[in-house]
Amino acid sequence: MTKAAFRTITPELEMLAAEPYYQPVADEVALFEASAARRLPVLLKGPTGCGKTRFVEYMAWKLKRPLVTVACHDDLTTADLVGRYLIVGDETVWLDGPLTAAVRAGAICYLDEVVEARKDTTVVIHPLADTRRALAVDKRGELIPAPPEFMLVISYNPGYQSVLKEIKPSTRQRFVALEFDYPGAEVEAQIVATEGGIDLGSARKLVKLGELTRNLKGAGLDEGASTRLLVHAAQLIGTGVSAPVASTAAVARALTDDPDMTQTLDDMVRAVF
Ligand code: ADP
């Protein structure tokens, strides 16, 4: 018996039931739709917490496709993505990994922070990201053609770029690249108000604080406060925590451990509120 003859378990993928709240920032929705129509893979680049994941969730809902998200990390292997043999009782079964399940279902597969994954994983995504559009499952000697609905989306944060963790030209040149950044102040205030359930005036102050911290990028902070952190502060405020206390905990303390930088951020919180 060949290995491929073992019973295959494919995790069921579900569609997002409710529309995720997503506030468009530029022409990203139209570009993503056009890429999907032409079966082009998409690379989302931008700092952490600026809406990339939410955007993909929204697009999956809009395009009526299931979404498989994989948070990549430095231990992530090809087997984690593609699948592996497992012993279940006295039976050997093949369990599809998330990428294989996504290909079979014609889903959107979102590989978040792809540069974190081990180098060998790029070998499996390359044929899916060009005209071959197929997934090689080497352990089973199987080549799975991707249905038209399958879409590969990857993200990376150019800010964390290092010699080791740079996305290779051979990989990036297969993707349509959409650039993300923190939204403009008024749009960001809308998002923070909506997500946190607070009034627009308070949300604007949080955005102001966010902007001040972003000016410290490269001058003591690796990165300023993301939209995510501002949303966290807003959510605390929404439950009744005072704005300065919420901002200190969710923004200032979340950003640094350095005593001098902590002092600077505390001063900023005081200045804004
Ligand atoms: P990333 O994937 O870029 O790290 P996320 O998509 O997880 O960031 O965004 C973090 C949070 O910021 C989201 O959970 C959401 O609350 C908020 N957010 C950021 N941008 C938007 C947006 N354009 N529309 C709605 N929510 C957003």
Residues whose N, C-alpha, C, O or C-beta is under 5 A from the ligand:
A	BS01	ADP	Y21 Y22 Q23 P24 P47 T48 G49 C50 G51 K52 T53 R54 F55 I191 E195 T227 R228 V231
